[in-house]
């Protein structure tokens, strides 16, 4: 089981954000996020958006730090990359 996180460099809503992903399955990713107490609404297509203040918590829980470019490569390699606009909104039954 490997969960990855990129640095919190993505701006939004007055904060910086990281992306939390799995290279195995969405089930693995959802389980990890649940253990961290991350709400399901933070899931977007193929990753969780994690605010900068929770980055250290994710790493302490076992997420492996990678560069943002590596997040995309890992998702593609695992067949888990989902393009924008092609999938249901966060928290829907099929996510």
C-alpha positions, 0 to 999 in steps of 0.5 A: 500500500502506497499513498503519495502526497505532493507539496502544498503549492496549489492555491485555492480559497485563500490557502495552499493545497496538496494532492493525496493519491494512491497508485493502487486503488481509490478504495485504498485512497478513501480508507487512508483519507478516512483514517486521517479524518479527511472528509469525502467532499475533499475527493476530486476525480482521482485525488484528495485536496489536502490543505497545507496545515494537514500536510505533515499529518498525512506524511506522519500517517505514511504518505510518501512525499513526491513532486507534483509532476510525479503525482500525475505520472503515478496516476497515469501508470496505475490507470487511475487518472481521471480527466476533468469534466468526465466524472461525477462530482465529489462524494457521488456514489461512483467516486 
